[in-house]
Amino acid sequence: MHKKMKRLLACICCMAMMIPLCAFSANSDDEGAASEDTSSSDDGGEAISEDDYAMDEDEPLLTDEQAMADMKLAVENTNLALYYNDKDITTALVDKKTGKIWWSNPINADASAGKAAQKQELRSGMTMVYAEPSKRRTTTNQSKMRSNAEMTVTSDGVSIVYDFDEAEIVIPVTYTLNDNYLGVNIDTSQIQEKNSDRIVTEIALMSTFGAAEMEEEGYFVIPDGSGALINFNNNKAGYRVYQGKVYGNDITAVKTTKPTTGRNVYLPMYGIVKGNSGMMVVADKGDTCATINAYVAGQKNTSYNSCYFDFEIRTNDEFLMGGDANPLKVFEKRGILVPEIEVRYYPVSNDDGSAVDYVDIANSYRDYLTTSQGVTKSDAVADGSLYVDFYGGTMKTEPILGFPVTLQHKTTSFEDAQMILEQLKSGGVDNIVVQYNQWTTADIKEKVADKAKPASILGGKSDFNALMNYAASNNIKIYPAVDNLTFKSGGGYFTMTDTSIRVSNAYSRQIIYDLAHGVENKYYDAMSLLSPKAYEKMFKNLASSYSKAGISNISVGSASTVIYGDYGRNSVSREMFKNNLQGYMENLKASVPSILADGANAYVLKYTDHISDVPLSSSKYDVFDTEIPFYQIVMSGLKPVSTTAVNGDAQVSDLVLRAVASGSNLHFDFIAEEANELKDTKYDVLYYADYQYWVEDAAGCYKFMKDALEGVAGVEIAEYNILSEDEIETVYTNGSKTVVNLKDKTVTNNGKVISMYDYVGEEVIG
């Protein structure tokens, strides 16, 4: 059958499975300047007819060779070559190792399915969103439709100047060829905004780089939670496109209703896999304002599959005026607070010419971390430890002489913690890593905790020292934790001066949402969000206090997973906060040498020795096809990683077995207090953590894990193969292999079968 006819039939089949998608609306201030906003296809609108997906039979389909005939060589090195076409403003990156050509834009965009606007988007090298603050609206422009672009060759690549003349905005971009990657960079200080009422808010670079046609097979690797794959042409055109904010949303802006929650995007990267070629793409600069976007054929009214970054270089917020039910949008008042944006494109291939997969993408990103980001191997990576979280105390309202009084409430004293650890040791757990939460009076009282002062209600300094001495003598590492994300006034920090300010100029007060209805739970007071400006003082005090107390371990709590800004007079963007935080962590590590991260975004990996509480699942969006332990594969042989709390999971055996398959350590939450005593406290979510019900099984799970991973702990993963719905095979670089059977609850390690039933009670396994 003729190739064009195949493409036509494929598009019609895809169209038949789609639900109605939106018509794109114009946002500009006059009809002549109107541009079509193609940033989303999720709003309701007119249905798309089959004619919209008809192929343009008058447009010939080009081969790579034919398209390359119009390209000129800009620069090359031993591994890569960069070609350009200054007429169409396109580039091509050639991997000399495989001969694979990676196009900045699809070479057959004009012949593809879709409307004219979508074809222009496919051919655009940049999508720019600008705001008009006085009119409280934004407009989306694609460079192919709305800019005059000029491309010139430089000594190490090419440069492109995009002049969006109607918007009166000019954005220069440089493409630099390095030994093993192509870097695409924007120096935001060079952006020209000629009209003060038209400001750039978002930029997407090469949104169709490496886009796959409907005939191509492959997938995108998305670092959502543990990781997920989106297959090309997966017949999910009716679902929402994927958008994952790197490092999570900026929590400075507080929603009145609980936003949709998903897993964190810990890593600022994604992957493209096509047969024996792949591409690892990383946001090297400006990562805190990056969002990963991915769509499949039919989702954005085209027959292509694509994945890319866009960057929000000015953030926005909403607020209500009086009784008005429609929120007003406001934008950052100052200039662009993100100094630089850079995306790197690393071609991935195997020396033997075999097919590339997501493990190869993970290996490429691990290499990037170790060679470009200074991440080193942790000494503890091969220890095989049980990770334990203790929760010291909380505030609880109790009746005193008939009056409600809020007092400190003990949940796990230092003596309790030692007793639990002794039981774990006697149960056969020989390596334990402990994160001790809410262990100081300041932390229990919800104030900023920047001093190593053990809480009296938990036993005070003497009991704390006894616990630390016991740990030092029994191969137990205790990481006293601080989590100063939110606070109340006291100890030198004040809500009037040290609270982050929203873009709307209001204080950022973090609320707790009602679990049933998703609105604010009025039982708890809103808490102030600590300004990033206060972190310098807080980290300096922590380093000094921990060092004087002789404490060599620390957990930094939310600082490793939450990044946000302060948009008041302090003017701190997420990017600025990240850069400052790295400096604070560097100084902290000089005084407190070992740091545990409770989850770890990429920017703290350099300073981290242990990573706890990492999920083994993704956000489970409909567009995903397969969940993979991508984060764990990246960290294999590099950093020790533990799971989320095993005893807090509804399927204990499944979590434990998947942890074995990914080479993860296990994690348990423990409190000494009976669960019913946690009612009406912020610890009520720990109803599952009563140690009495879990110590024996935690020890059994640990011994099962230790035996199942014998000989492979701390070794890099070479292959991760999902053999069936119930079987997962993991091959390590030392030649060892494990096969996990989720149905039989067994692990085969180099031929030896290990059954979970021999270690843990059947009532726990289920």
N, C-alpha and C positions, 0 to 999 in steps of 0.2 A: 504494500500500500504506500502511496506517495507520502513523504514525510509531512507535507503541509496538511494532508487530510488527517493524519494521525494526530497532529497538534489540534486541529479543529475539533475532532471527536473527543479528545481528552479535555478540552476546555468546556465543551457542552456537558460532558459527564460531571465535571467539577461544578458547573453552574447548576445542574439539576439537584445537587445536594446542598445548595446554599439556602439559607433563610434570607429574607429581604435585608439588604444593607442600606446604608445611607446615601443620600445625594449630598455632594460636598457643597458647603455654603461659602459665599463670598463674605469677607470681613473688612475689606478696605472702605475708605470713606467716600469713594465715588465709583461709578460703574466702570469708568475707563481704567481705573487702577485695580480693579477687583482681581483677586487671586483665589484659586481654589484650595481650600484647606483639606489636604489629604492625609492629615495626621491620624485620623481615626475612622474606623468603619463600624463603630458600635452603636451609634445613635440611630433612631428609627428614621425611615425615609422611603423613597420610592424604590420599587423592586428593580433589579437589573435584568434586562432582557437578554436573550441569547445573542441578539445582534451585537450587544456590547462586547461579547466575547468572541465574535467572529474574527478569524485571522485575516490580515490584509494580504490577499492573494497577489496583489500587485507589487508587494515588497519581497524581493528575493532574500532567502535565508543565507546568511554569510557563514563561512567556516572560519576557524581561527586564523588559518593561513591567509584567507582573503582579507580579513580585517587587519591583519598585521601588515599587509602591503601598504596601508595608508599611515602606518606608524613610523616614527623616527626614533632612533636611539638617543636617549638623553645622557645616560651614564650607566656603567656596568662595573662589576667586580668579579671575583672568582666564583661567587655563588649566585648572584642575582643580576638582572638587567632591568632597567626602567625605560620604557618607551612612552612616547607621547604623541598626541595629535592636537596641534594648536588651533585647528579649525573647529573640531568638535569638542575641545576641552576635555579630552579623555586621556587616561594613562593605562598602561599594561605592565604588570610586574611578572617577569619571567623567572621561574625557578630553574636554573641551569642544570640542577641535579636530575630533574625529572622531565624537563621541557614543558611543564605545566604553565599555562598562561592564566594569570588572574587579572580579570578586567575590572576597571573602576566602574564601568557601566555595562549592561548587557549589550552585546554587539547586534542583537536582533530585536532591540526594544521596539523599533518602528513596526516590525512585523508581528509583534506580540498581540495577545488579546488585551482588550481594555479600551477605555476612552482616551481621547487625545491628551487630556490632562495627566492621566496616569502614565502614559508613554513619555511625556515630558519629565515627569518625576523620575522615571527609570533612567533617563538620560542626564539627569542633573548631578553635579558633583557636590552640591551643597543645598540643604534646606535650611532656611533662616526664618525664625519667628521674631517679629518685632512688636512692641507694645506702644500704644498711645495712652499714656497715663491719664491725660485729661479726659479722654473718652472711655477709659477703663475697658479697653478691648485690645485684642491681639490679631495679627494678620500673618499668615504663613505664605512664604514665597519660595518657589523652587528656582534654582539658579538658571536653568535652561529657559524658563519663561520670563523671569523678572530681573535678570542681571545682564550686564555687558561684561564678559569675562575675558581677561587677557592672560595668556600663558607664555612664560619665558623660561629658557633653559639656564640653570645655574651650574656651578662647578661640581655639585654633588647631587643634583636632581633637577627639579623644576619648581617654579613658583606660579601661583595663580592669584590674580586679583579679581575678586567678584565685586562689581559695582552695581548694587541694587539702586538704580537711579531714581525710581519712583519713591522708594522708601528713604532715599538720601542717606544710604548706609554703604560703606565700603569695607570689605573684609579680605585681607591678604592671607594666603595659605602657602606654606612651603612643604614640598615633598623632598625628603632627604633619603638617599639610598645608603644604607649601612651594610656591614659585612653579612649579616644574616636577617635583616628586616628592613622594611620600608617605614619611615617615620613621617607622619602627616601632622603638621604643627601650626597652631595659631597663637601668635603673641597678641593678647587682647589689648595691649596698649597701642597697637597699630590699627585697631578698628576705628573707623571714622563714623561718627554719628552727627551728620551735618544739621539735622533738625532736632532741637532739644526735646521735642515732644514725640520723637520716634526713637525708641531705644531697643537694642537687641536684647532678647530674653533667652532664646534657645538657638542652638546651632547643631545640625547633624551633618557629619562629614561622610562622603562616599556611602550613602545609605543603600546602594546596590552593589557594593564591592563583592565580587564572588557570588552574585545572585545565581540561583540554579533554575534552569528551565524545567518544564514539566516532564521532559524525557529523562532528566538526570536523576540518579539515585544518590542518596546521602542523607546527612542530617546536620543539625546545629547542636552544639554542646553548650548548655546553659548552666551557669554556676548558681542556680537557685536552690537554697538549702544545701543538701548534700550534692545535688546535681540532677540534671534531666536532659533528655534528648528530644528534639523535635524533628521528625522525619520530613524530608521533602515530600510535597504532594500527598499529605496524609488524610486528605478528604475531610478536613476539619475547617472548611471555609466559613461555616456558620458560627464558629466560636470566636471569642475575643482574641485579638492579637496579643502577643506576650509583651509586657512592659515590666521590667524589673529595675527598680531604683538601686543603684550600687550603694551598699552599706545601709540601706533602708532610708525611709523618708526623714526629712528634717522635722523633728518633733517640736521645734519652736512654735510652729503654727499648730494650734490645738483645735481639733474638730469637735463640734457639739455632739455628734453621734460617733460611735466607734467605727473607725475606718476598717475596710477589709484587711484582715491580717493574713500574712503568709510567712514563709521562711525568709531569712535574711539572704541577701546577695553579698557574700563575704569577699568575693574575688572580683576585681574590675576587669574581667576578660570574658571572651566566648570563643568557641571553636567552630570551624566549618570542616566537614569531612566529605570528600568526594573520591571514592575509589582509592587509588594509591597515592592520593595527594590530600593534604589538609592545610588549614590555616589557623594559627593561634593569634587572636587579636586581643590586644591589651590597651586599656586606657592608662598610659604611663603618667600623664599629667592631667589635672582637672578631673581625676577619677571620682572625687566626692560629689561632683555635680553631674555625673554621667548616669544615663539610663540605658539598659540593654533592651532593644526592640527586636522582635522576631515575628515574621509572618510567613504563611505558606500560600501556595497558589490559590487564588480566589478570595483571600481575606482582605486584600486591599485593592480589589477590582483589577488585578493583573494576573497573568499566568506564571508569575515568577515567585520564587521563595527567597527571602532575604533576611539578613540579621545585621544589625549595626548599632552604634552608639549615637545618642544625642546628648547634648550638654546644656543644662539650664544654668546660664551664666549670670542671670539675675533672678532671684526667687520672688515669689508673690505670696499674698495672703488675702483673706476675705474677712469682712466684718459687716455686721448689721447696723443700720441706722434707725434708731427708734423702733417703731412697730413695723418697719419694712421687712417683708419676708424674703426678699431677694438680696443676697449678699453682694456687697460691692468689692471689686477686685482692686488691690493696690500692689505696687511694685517697689522694689528697693529704691530708695531715694538717691543713693550715692552712685558713683561710677561702678564699673565692673570690678568685683573683688576676687575674681579668679584670674591670676596673672597669665596663665598659659594653659593651652589644651594641646595634648599630643596623643595620637593613636598610633600604635605600632602593629605592623602586620608581619608575622613570622611564618614563612612557609614551613610545612612539616611533611617529611617523607621518611621512608625507611631505606637503609643502605641496600637491602636485598630486593627492593622493588615491591615488597608485599604491601597489601592494603593497609591504609592508615585507619586507626580507630581512636576512640576517646582517651585511651590510655596514652597513646602517643601525644595527644593534645595536652594531657596532664603532665607528661614528661617535659614537653616544651615549656609549659608555664613554670614547672619546678626549676628548670634551667634558668629561666628569666629571673626568678626570685633569688637564686643563689649567685648569679653573675651580675645582675643589674641592681638588685635591691639589698644586697648585703645580708641575706638570710642565711644563717649557718645551721648546721646539724646540731640538735640538742643532745647533750650527753645522756639524757634519760630516755631516748627514743626506743631503746631495746629493753627497757626495764620490765615491761608488762605489769602495770600496776592496777590496783582497784582504786577508783576515784570516788571520794566521799565528800558530800557537802553537809556540814553541820549548820544549824540555825540557832544562834544564841538567845536572843530576846527580842521582844516587840512591845508595843504599847497596847494596853487593854483597859477598857472602861469597866469598872466594877462598882457596885454599890457600897458606900461607906457611910454608916449611920443614916441610910436611906437616901443618900445623895450620890449621883454618878461621879466618880473620880477616875481620871485616866492616869494609870501608873505603869511603871516598867513591869514586864511580865517575863519570867524566865521560862525558856523552852528547852534549852540544852546547856547546862552549866559546863564549866571546864572539867569538873569531876565526872559528870555524865559522859562527856566526850571521851575521856580516858577509859572509862568503863566499857564503852562501846568498842573502842579500838582494841582493848584487851580481849574482848569476845571474838572479834574478827581475827586477831592473831592466833588465838587458841583454835579457831576453826580452819586454820591453814593458810591464811592470807599473809604472804611474806613481804609484799610491797604495797604500801598505801600512800596515796596522795590526798591530802585533806584541804578543802577550802572552808574556812570558818567565817560565816557571815554574821553580821550584827553582834560583834564581840566587844565593842566599846560602848560606854554610856552614851556618847554623842550619837553613834550610829543608831542605837536603840531608840533614842529620843528624836530621831529623824533630823538631826543637825549635821553639819559638815564634820566628818570624822577625819582629822588630819594629824592625830597623835596616837601613838601606840600605848593607850591607857586601858588596860582590861577593865571591864565593867564589874563593879562591886557585886551586883546582883547575881553574876555568874560565878563568883568566887574570888574575884580580885586578883591582884598581882601574884600572890603566893600560889594559888591554884593554877593560874595560867603558866607560871614558871614550872610547876610540877608537870603539867601536861606537856610542855615543850621539851623538858628533860626526858620524859618517858618516850616521846617521839624520836628524839635524837638517838636513844639507845636501842630502838627497835625498827630501824629502817623505815620510819614513817616521816613524810615531809608535810608539815603543816603550813599552809599559806593563809595567814590572817588577811581577811578581805576588807576592802573599803569600796563603798558604792555611793558616791556623792552626787548622783545625777540630780536628785531633787533634795530640798532642804527647808528647814525652818530657821529663823534668825537665832543666832547664838554663836559663841566661840570665835568671834571676830568676823563673821559673815552675816550679812543683813539682807533681807528680802527687798528692801527699798533700793539698795545699791548693787547687789550681786545677782540679780535675777536677769535672765536673758529677755531681751525685748523683741517682740514680734515685728514683722514688716509693717503691720497695722499700727505700730507704736504702742501696743498694749503689753503689759507684763505677760510672760509665758507661764501660765499656771497649769500644771499637769493634773489631769483629773483621772479618777478611776471609774471605769464604765461598769454599769450594771450588766451582769452576765446574761440576764434574760432578755433585756430590752435594748441594750446597746447605747443607752443614754447615761448621763452622769449619775453616779451613785452618790447621793447627797449625804450618806452616812459618813463618808470620809471627806475631810477638807482637801481642797485643791492644794497642790504643793508647788513651790517655786522651782523653776528650772535653773540650775546653777550656771551662771554666765561662763563661757569659755575663758574670759579674762581672769576669772578667779582661780583657774586651774594652775597657773604658775605658782601662786602662793601656796595652794593646797599641796601640790606635788613637792615643792621645796620643803614644806613642813613635814610631810610624810617621810622623805628621804632622811632628814635629820633625826626625826623621832624614832624611826625604826632602827636606824644605825646605832643610836645611843642605847636603845633597849636590847641590842644584840640580836635582833630579828633579821635573818638573812633571806626570808621568803616573803612575797607579797602577792595578793591578787588585786587587780585594779578594777574589778567589777564591770560596770557598763561602759567604762572608758574604752574597752576593747571592741565594743559592738555598736555603740551609738555615737553618731557624729551630727552636730547641729551648729547653728550660728547664733549670733547676737546682732540684731539689726537696728539697735539704738545708737547712742553716741559712741559705743565701743567699736562698732563696725567690724565684726568678725564674721567672715563667711565660713562655710563648711571647709573649704580648701585651706583657709588660713588656720582654722582650728586643727585640722589634721597635721599640718606642718609644725605648728606649735607643740601639739601633743607628742609628736615624735621626739622633739627636743626634750620635753619633760620626761619622757620614758627613758631616754638616753641618760639623763642625769640621775634619775631614780635608780637605774640599773647599776650605776657606779657605786651607789651606797647600799642598795639591797640587791644582791647579785642574781637572784632567781625570781622570775615573774611567771605567774600562772594567769592565763587569759580565760575568762568565762565565755567561751566563744571567741573567735579572733578574726577581725577584718584584716585585710592584707597589710594595712599600714602598720600594724603592731607585731607582725610575725618576726621581724628582725630582733625584737626585744623579748620574745616569749620562749619559755622553756617547756611549758605544759599548756595544752589547749583542752579545756573541758567543755562538756555540754554542747557538742556539735551534733545536729540531727542526722539521721540516716534516711531522711526522706526529703522530698521537695515540697513546694506549695501545692502540688497536685492540680495545677491548672488543666483545664480540658484540652488545651492545645498540645500538652506534653504527651509523648508516646511511651517513654521508658524512664524509670528512675535509676540513677546510678550513684555510687559513692565517689563522685568526682573529687570533692574536697579531700576525702580520706586518701584517695590515690595520690593526689598532689603531695600530701603530707607524709606519705609512706617513706620511711627511711630518713625523714627530715625532722619531724616534730611528733611527739606522742599526742594522740588525740583520743578523747573519751566520748562516749555516747551521751545523749540526754538521759535523765534518770530512768533506770530500768524499772524501779518500783512505781514510777508514775505513769508507766505505759500500760495500755490495755492488753497488749499482746507481748508478754514477757519473752516467751521462747523465740518469737519471730525477731524481736529486737536483738536478743543475744546472738542468735545464729547469723543475722546480717552483720553484726559487729565482727564476728569471726571472719566472715567472707571479706570484709573490708579492712581487716587487721586493726580494728579499733579496740581500745580499752573500755571497760564497763564503768558506769557511774551510778551511785545510789545516793538518794537524799535521806538524811536521818534527823529525827528530833527525839528527845527523851520524853517530852510531854505527851500525854495521851491526846489523841486527835480531837476529842470533843472539847478540850480546853482551848482550842484555837478559834472557836466560834466568835464572831464579831471582832476578829483581829485581821490584820493584813496577811497573816500566816494561814488563813483558813484554806488557802489553795494547797497547803501541804498535808491535807487530810490523809494521804497515803503513806506518810513518811515515818510513822511510829516504828522505831528501831526493833521493838520486841517481835514484830511479825516478819522481820526481814533479815536480821543478822545472819542466821544460819543459811538461808537461801542465797544471800549475797556472797558468802564464803564459798558455797557450792558452785555458783555461777563463775566466780573467779577461778576456781580450780579447773572447771570445765574449759574456760577460755585459755588458761595457761597450757593445758594439755593439747587443746585443739590447735594452738598456734606455736607449738614447740618447733624450734628451728627456723621460724620465720619472723619472729618479733623484731621489729626495727629494720626489716629488709624491704627494699622497694618492690612495689607490685609491678610485674612485667605484663601480665594479662589478667583481665577480669571478664569472664565469659558467662553470660546467663544462658545455661544449657536448656532450661525449660522453666516452667512456672515454679517448680519446686527445687531446682538444682542450680547452684552457682559454683563455678570453678574459678579459683584464684591461683595464678602462677607467679612465683617470685623470682627475682633476678638471680638468686642462688640455686635455682633449679627445683626448689621444693614446690609442692602443689597441695592445695586443700580443695575438697569438694563438699559443699554444705548442702544437706538435704533438709529443706524446710518442713517437709511432710513427716519424715521419719525422725526428725530432731537429732540428726547425726552429723558428724564431720569426719570425713576421711582425710587423714593427714599422711601423705606419702604411703598409702596403702593400709594404714592402721585406722580402724573404725572406732570412733569415740561417740558414745551415746549420751545425750544430755540427761536422760532418765537415771543414769548412774550417779549423778551429782546433785540433782535438784528434785524436790518433791513433785509428784504428778499434778497436785492441785495448783502449783505455780506454773508449770509448763502448759497445762490446759489441753 
